Amino acid sequence: MSRSLNRRPPAPVITIDRHHQGGRACIRGLDVTVAQVVALLETGATLEAVQRRFPARNAGDVAAALRYA
């Protein structure tokens, strides 16, 4: 079983719905997954770059994604 299915999201910002994005953790139930945010940051993107890429997300959303990851 996936590690993400065994733990509770740290904040209501992180949502998991098996019918949306294949059950991957998303930010606010939208099409931005935690994995997408983490992958961008791993490639050296700044917080500002992540927010430009996903303008509907704010710094708190990104922080919640990182806490979840």
Secondary structure as GFF3:
##gff-version 3
##sequence-region A 1 69
A	DSSP	three_ten_helix	3	6	.	.	.	ID=ss1
A	DSSP	beta_strand	14	15	.	.	.	ID=ss2
A	DSSP	three_ten_helix	21	23	.	.	.	ID=ss3
A	DSSP	beta_strand	26	27	.	.	.	ID=ss4
A	DSSP	alpha_helix	34	42	.	.	.	ID=ss5
A	DSSP	alpha_helix	47	53	.	.	.	ID=ss6
A	DSSP	alpha_helix	59	68	.	.	.	ID=ss7
###
